């Protein structure tokens, strides 16, 4: 079967939204996804060779997940049965399975398309398994979330995962030009003149989402008619539409975590400008500034630590300002903290030391606290030796007890904290090196005293 015959049976009535009217009817009309649909690529081969199989289409909104599922069904001449993970439950899955069983008896295959499959709970996902195993239907699930986090292993093992990518700006511009020239389904009959820069800006605003780009173009077209702009779609109209906000931000979803990850990595990478960009993107998309404030506190400890302890205090202050005053004062304070942490000297020595200590404690048994370090609030405990021979650091030279052991008696001390040669940690490193020198000198004195005592006894014997 050739890919030129993948006609979409859906109606193209004029009252349908532009994005629905422009849905690809053939595989060659699909924009983007060349890594899967190019010549010799896996999905294209599966369609051309009529080897339909269960799959999970994973990608951001507006990249063609539903469209591809419909094209697969049409190419293989199978019945397309849609389910919504938001609206349908186990009862609906069983009804669809019964329908698919009847189709199979009549020699016809069924493709069950589950939109937002990540919203199915475990029992709903498990309900799909026996029907997939028995071959009653082929499952095509669409998800914007990482399948490895959201779907059961049992379901993943029975379906191939195909990651779809956001469209690039060049691909979006090509789609928009095609729509403007299409007199049957697009806006070709209106014969709009497009001011220079409009398509480029539109593609940028769409954020890789084909549906979003067509929705924006349709809004622009409608506004141009209302404003009677003499057959033109202008940059000023686009600014009017963009002012309403079109940024993509899925609270709790993959886009959410990708953006906070980009912010954290920009701060860690000491790029204040990129850090502010991702912060602004998150705010523009509706992210709660308090969430960002909490993450900024984490950045201060994890990536700066003792290289500049003021970073943590500034992060806490920003959180406090947001909590007390709200926006916009709080948002500005958080921005101040983000920039400070981005330009501060970096050290993850504290973060690594903490994790190493936690790991070591989890791997070893419970070692008793040495007697000299134990609390001795009563006479009895003092008689039992608690606190005996403890040396009070403030009474020692440099307020340091050289050679003292603070580890359990049956435990060999380890080094977890390794300050870097940046910021305040450089001075901390120098101080710790000095204290280790004092420890070595104290140990040498102990050994020399022991050695001298033995030598005196030998001399006396002689």
N, C-alpha and C positions, 0 to 999 in steps of 0.2 A: 504494500500500500504506500503511495507516495504522500509526502507531507503537504503537497499542494491541495489536497482534497479535505483538509481538516476544517470543514465548514462548521461554524458555530451555529447550532439550531436556534439560538435565542433570537427573539424579536429585536428589531432595531427601530422601534417606534420613536417618533420625535419627542414624546413626553418623557422618555427615559433620561436619566442623568447622562451627561456627556461621557463620563468614565465607563458607564455600562454600555453605551452605544459603541464606544471605541474598543471594547474588549476584543482581543485578537480572535479571528475565525480560523486562522491557519497557523501552523507552527512557525512559518517564516515571518509572520507578523509580530511574534513575541519579541519584545525589546529587552536586550540584556541577556544575562545567564549563558553567555557563550561557553563558559567552563563546563556546562552541562548539556547545552543544546547545539554546540558547534559540530561541524563535520567530524564524525568518528567519536564523539563524546558519549558518555554512558546513557544518559536519558534519551538522546536522539536515536541511538542504536536500538534501545529497548522499544521505542515507538515504531521505528521503521521495520523492525523484525517481529512486531506484534508479540513482544514478550512482556506483557503487563505484569507487574508484581506489586506486592504491598510495599508502601514507602511512606516516609515522613518527610514533608517539604518544610524545611526550617528556614525562616528568613524574616526580615522586617516587613512592616505593612507596605502594600502597594507594589510588590515586586513580581506578582503573577502566580501566586500559589493556587488560588481557586481557578484561574484561567488554565493553568497547566493541567490540573485534574480533569477539567471538562474536555480539554483537547485530547488527553489520554483516552478518556472514555469514548469519545467520538471516533478517534483513530482506530480503536480496537473493536468498534461496534458493540459495546457493552452498555448496559443500562446504568445511568448515573443516578445514584440515590444520595442526596445530601443529608447530613445530620449536623446539628449544632451542639457543641459540648455545653453551651450555655442553657439551651432550651430542652434538650433531650436527655433521657436517662436510660436505665437498664431496660425498662419496659419497651422503649422505642427501639433499642438495639435488637431485642428479641423479635419485634415486629418486622424490622428490616431483614433480619436473618431468615425469617419465614418467607418473606417476599423473595429473597435471594434463592432460597431452597426451591421455590416454585419455578423461578427462572431457570435454575439449573436443570430441573426435570424437563423443561421445554428446550434445553440445549442452548440457553443464553446465559452469559456471564454477567455478574453485577459488580460495579465499582461503588463502594461506599465511601463517600467523602465526608470526613469529620473536620469541620472548621474549629479552630482553637482547641485542638485535641488535648492540649496541656491542661485544660480546665476539667477534663474527666478525672474523677477521683479513682482510687485504686480498684474499687469494686466495679466501676464502669469500664475501666481499662481491661480488667480481667474478664468481663463479660464478652469482650470482642474475641478473645483468644480461641475458644473452641471452634467458632465459625470460621476463623482464618485458617486454623489447622485442618479443618475438614474441607476446605476449599469452597465454602458456600459463597464467599465474596472476596474480592481484593480490597484491602483497606488503603486509602490515601488520606493521611492526616496532615493538616496544616497547623503550624505553630510559629509564634513569634518568640517563644522561649526555648532555651537550651534543652533539647530532648533528654540529654543525659541526666539532667536535674529533675525534670518534670514527668518523665514517662517511666513506667515499670520496666525492669530489665527483661521480663518475659515478653512484653510487647516489642521492645526494641530489637530483641533477638529474632523476631519474625518479620521485621520490616527494615528496608534499607533507608538510611538517612541521607538526604540530599540537601546541602546548605545552599540557599539562594542569597544573592548579594544585592545590596542597594544599587540602583541604577546610577551611573555616573552622569555628570551634567551634560556631557555630549549626547548620551543616549536619551536623556530627558528632552533636550532641545530637538532631537530628531523626531521624537514622538509628537511634540507640540507642532512642528512644521507639518508633519503628516496629517494631523488633525485639522489644521488650518486649511489644508488643501483638499480635504476629503468632503465632497459635496453630498455624498450619500449618508454618511453617519456623523461626520464632523461638522466643522464650521465653515466649510468651503463656500457655501451659498452666500454667506454674509460678506465675503471678500474684504476682510479687514486688512488695513495697512498697519503694520507693526512698527512702532518707533524703535530705532536702534537701541539695543541694550535691554529691551523688555524680555526677550526669550532667555537671555543669559541670566538676568535677575530672577526670572520665574523658575528656571532650573535650579538656581541656588537655593531659593526659598523652599522648594519641594523636598529637599533633603533626601533625594534618592527614591522618592515615593511617586510612582507613575500616576496612581489615582489622585494623589494630592495635587500633582501638577495639572491634571486635567480639570479638577475641581476649581483650582485657581483660575485657569484659563476661561472656564465657563462663567465664573463670577465676573471676570474682567469684561467678557463679551457682553454679558447682561448689563453691566454698569455703563459700558460704552454706548449701548443703545439708549439707556435712560438719559445719559448726559448729552446725547447727540453730538458725539465728538467727530463728526464728519468722516465716519468710516475708519477711525484710528483707535488703536489701543496704545495708550501712552504710558510713560514712566510715572506720571503723576497719578494716573488711575491705579497703577500697580502699588504705589506707595500707600494709597488709600486702602486698598485691600490688605496689604501687608500689615498695616497698623492694627488690624484686628487680631494678629498673632497666628502664626501657622507653624510654630516650631514643634518638632516631635519630641515628646518626653513621656515615657510610659512608666508611671510610678510603680516601682516594685518589679518591673520587667527587665529584660536584657538591656534595653536602651538606657534605662536608669542606671544600672550597674556599670555599663560601659562608660557613661559620662562621669560618674564619680571616680571610676578607675582612671580616666584620663586626667581628671583634676588632681588626684593624688600623685600620679606619676609626673605630672608637670611640676608640682610643688617639689617633689623629691629630686627632680632634674634641674632645680634652680632656675626655672623659667617663669618669672612673675607674669609676663604678658599672656602666655598660653594658659597659665593658672587662672587669670582673671577671665579669659575667654570662656573656659569651661564652666567657671562659676556663674558667669552671666547666662550661659546657655541653660544651665539648670534652673536658675531663677526664672528666666523667660518661659520655660516650659512648665512652671508651676510647682517646682520643688520647694518643700518647706525649708526656709533658711535655718531653722533649728537643727535639721538633719545634717546640713552642711557644717554647722558649728560643731556638732559632736564629732564629725569626721576630722575636722581641722584640729581638734584637741588630740585625736589619735596621731595625726601627722606630726604634731609638735613633739610627742614622746617617741614615736617610732623612728622618725627620720632626722630629728635634730638632737633630742635627748639632752645630755649634759654639755654638748658642744655650745649650746646657748640656752640655759634654763629659762631665760626670759620669754622664749617662744611659747612655752606651755602657759605661762601666766597671761600672755597677751591673748592666746586662744581662749582661755577661760573668761577673760574680760570681755571678749567679743561675744561669746555665748551669753554672758550676763546682760550685755547691752541689748541684744536681740530679745532676750526674755523680758527685760524691763520696759523697753521702749518700742519694740516691734520695728516695722519698716517705716521709712527707709533708713533710719539711724542705725538699726541693728545690722542691716545688710552691708552698710558702709564699713562698720566695725569689723565684720567678718572678712570683708575684702582687705582691710588693713592687716588683719592677722595672716591671711593667705599670702599676701605679698611679703610680709616680714619673714614668715617661715620659708618661703621660696628662696629668699636671698640670704638666709641665715646659714652658717657653716653646718655641714651635714655630718651626722654620725648615727649609725644604727647599733653602736656598741652596747648601749643600754638594752635595746630590744633583743639583741642576740644573747646578752648575758642572762636576761630574765628567762628567755625560752630555754636556754641551756640548763639553768638551775632547776626549772620546773621539770624538764625531761629527766634530769639526774635524780631528783627526789622521787619521781614516779617509778624509776627503775631500781631503786635501792630500798632496803628495809628501814624500819624506824630505829635510828641510832639514839641512844640515851644522851641527854644533855649532861656534859661533864659537871662534876660537883662544884668546881670553882665558878661556874657560870649560873648555877641554880639560884633561885630566889630563896632567901632565908628570913621570912617574916616572924618566925617564932623561935624560942629558945631550943625546942626539940630539934628543929631543922638545922639550927646552928650546930648542935651537938652531933648531928648526923653528918656534918661536914659540908652542908650547903653553903656556898659562898666562901669557903675557906681558901686562902691563898689568892683570892681575887685581888688584882691590883687596879686601883682607880686611876683611869687614864689622865684625869686632870691634875693628878699629883705627880705625874712623871714628866721628865724633860720633853719639851715640844708637845705635851699632852698626848704622848704616844707610848704604849707599853711595848718596847722593842722585844721581839721574840715570843710574845704571848701567843697561845694557841686558842682559837675560838671555835674550832671544829670538834665534833664528837671524838672521844678518845680512840675509838676503833675505826676511825675514818681518815683517809688521806686527803688533805686539803687540795682544792682545785682552783684554777683561775677561770672565772667566767667573764669578768669585765675587763675588756681590753680597749681603753680609750684611744681614739684616733688622734692624729697630729693636726687637729683643726680646732679653732675656736677655744673655748674654755677647757675642752678636754685635753688640749696640749699641756696646759698647766696641771690638770689632774694627773696626766700621765707622768709628768716630771715629779709631782709630789709622791705618787705611788712608788716610783723608782727610788726616790730618796728613802721612803719608809722601808722598802725591801733591803736597802743597804744597811739601815739600822738593825733590821732583823738578822742579817748575816753577821754583823759585828757582835750582836748579843749572843748568837749561837757560837761564834768563835770564842768568845770569852768563857762560855760554859765549858766548851771542849778544852780550852787551855787550862782552866782551873782543875778540871778532872785530870788532865795529863800531868799538870804540875804536881798534884797531890801524889800521883803514882810515882813520879820521878823522885820526890822527896823521900818516900818510903824506901825506895830502892837504895838511895844514897845512905840513908840511916843504917840500913842492913849491912851495907859495906863497911 
